[in-house]
Amino acid sequence: MIKEVRKGGIMRIESQKLIAMLLAQKLKDKIDKRRQQYAAGK
């Protein structure tokens, strides 16, 4: 029973890591686009 809980906790942490990575990638893309628009504006 304890093993199952630990397994579930690890899976939850992994999924949170994945979500964080996806959010970071989205943010990076947004910043890159804004930077390109800024460069094009000048």
VOMI-681772 format. One line per field, with one value per residue: residue in three letters; residue number from 1; y, z, x of N, C-alpha, C in turn; chain. Coordinates in pm, whole numbers, m for minus. Example, Ala and Ser with C-alpha at 12.3 -4.5 7.8 and 13.67 -1.06 7.14 Angstrom:
<nodes>
resn <- (ALA | SER)
resi <- (1 | 2)
nc2 <- (m569 | m225)
nc3 <- (780 | 708)
nc1 <- (1319 | 1285)
cac2 <- (m450 | m106)
cac3 <- (780 | 714)
cac1 <- (1230 | 1367)
cc2 <- (m330 | 3)
cc3 <- (780 | 787)
cc1 <- (1320 | 1290)
chain <- (A | A)
</nodes>
This chain:
<nodes>
resn <- (MET | ILE | LYS | GLU | VAL | ARG | LYS | GLY | GLY | ILE | MET | ARG | ILE | GLU | SER | GLN | LYS | LEU | ILE | ALA | MET | LEU | LEU | ALA | GLN | LYS | LEU | LYS | ASP | LYS | ILE | ASP | LYS | ARG | ARG | GLN | GLN | TYR | ALA | ALA | GLY | LYS)
resi <- (1 | 2 | 3 | 4 | 5 | 6 | 7 | 8 | 9 | 10 | 11 | 12 | 13 | 14 | 15 | 16 | 17 | 18 | 19 | 20 | 21 | 22 | 23 | 24 | 25 | 26 | 27 | 28 | 29 | 30 | 31 | 32 | 33 | 34 | 35 | 36 | 37 | 38 | 39 | 40 | 41 | 42)
nc2 <- (m120 | 125 | 147 | 189 | 443 | 594 | 556 | 682 | 942 | 1002 | 989 | 1203 | 1416 | 1397 | 1458 | 1719 | 1835 | 1803 | 1964 | 2211 | 2236 | 2255 | 2495 | 2672 | 2653 | 2760 | 3020 | 3103 | 3091 | 3293 | 3516 | 3515 | 3566 | 3822 | 3957 | 3934 | 4083 | 4329 | 4376 | 4383 | 4606 | 4811)
nc3 <- (0 | 82 | m112 | m342 | m291 | m290 | m552 | m687 | m597 | m712 | m983 | m992 | m938 | m1161 | m1368 | m1300 | m1342 | m1617 | m1701 | m1611 | m1774 | m2025 | m1993 | m1957 | m2207 | m2370 | m2271 | m2341 | m2621 | m2659 | m2569 | m2753 | m2992 | m2938 | m2918 | m3179 | m3314 | m3202 | m3295 | m3567 | m3575 | m3533)
nc1 <- (84 | 192 | 388 | 234 | 128 | 361 | 443 | 231 | 272 | 518 | 449 | 273 | 444 | 611 | 427 | 368 | 615 | 631 | 417 | 512 | 736 | 613 | 470 | 682 | 800 | 597 | 592 | 847 | 828 | 639 | 781 | 991 | 850 | 753 | 991 | 1082 | 887 | 936 | 1195 | 1140 | 978 | 1158)
cac2 <- (0 | 240 | 155 | 250 | 587 | 654 | 554 | 787 | 1071 | 1023 | 1019 | 1338 | 1507 | 1392 | 1530 | 1862 | 1875 | 1810 | 2084 | 2327 | 2245 | 2304 | 2637 | 2745 | 2656 | 2855 | 3153 | 3130 | 3119 | 3423 | 3617 | 3517 | 3634 | 3964 | 4009 | 3945 | 4195 | 4450 | 4392 | 4421 | 4742 | 4903)
cac3 <- (0 | 86 | m244 | m436 | m262 | m335 | m698 | m728 | m569 | m815 | m1108 | m982 | m951 | m1302 | m1451 | m1269 | m1412 | m1759 | m1718 | m1593 | m1894 | m2133 | m1967 | m1982 | m2353 | m2422 | m2232 | m2423 | m2756 | m2654 | m2558 | m2881 | m3089 | m2903 | m2950 | m3325 | m3351 | m3159 | m3389 | m3696 | m3558 | m3546)
cac1 <- (0 | 282 | 452 | 139 | 121 | 486 | 437 | 139 | 337 | 622 | 380 | 217 | 557 | 653 | 330 | 385 | 738 | 597 | 334 | 601 | 818 | 528 | 442 | 807 | 817 | 498 | 637 | 966 | 779 | 573 | 887 | 1062 | 764 | 750 | 1123 | 1087 | 800 | 1008 | 1307 | 1081 | 927 | 1272)
cc2 <- (126 | 258 | 225 | 401 | 657 | 664 | 667 | 925 | 1103 | 1061 | 1161 | 1441 | 1513 | 1473 | 1680 | 1916 | 1897 | 1937 | 2210 | 2347 | 2302 | 2453 | 2721 | 2759 | 2758 | 2998 | 3196 | 3167 | 3259 | 3534 | 3629 | 3593 | 3784 | 4030 | 4029 | 4064 | 4327 | 4482 | 4439 | 4565 | 4845 | 4888)
cc3 <- (0 | m49 | m345 | m416 | m314 | m487 | m748 | m708 | m674 | m947 | m1107 | m1001 | m1096 | m1389 | m1424 | m1339 | m1559 | m1787 | m1708 | m1717 | m2010 | m2116 | m1997 | m2132 | m2416 | m2395 | m2319 | m2565 | m2761 | m2652 | m2690 | m2986 | m3064 | m2942 | m3102 | m3372 | m3318 | m3255 | m3525 | m3690 | m3574 | m3681)
cc1 <- (88 | 351 | 361 | 132 | 246 | 488 | 348 | 200 | 441 | 556 | 325 | 328 | 604 | 558 | 341 | 508 | 707 | 516 | 421 | 687 | 738 | 499 | 565 | 829 | 723 | 546 | 755 | 924 | 718 | 677 | 962 | 981 | 765 | 882 | 1136 | 1005 | 871 | 1121 | 1254 | 1030 | 1037 | 1332)
chain <- (A | A | A | A | A | A | A | A | A | A | A | A | A | A | A | A | A | A | A | A | A | A | A | A | A | A | A | A | A | A | A | A | A | A | A | A | A | A | A | A | A | A)
</nodes>
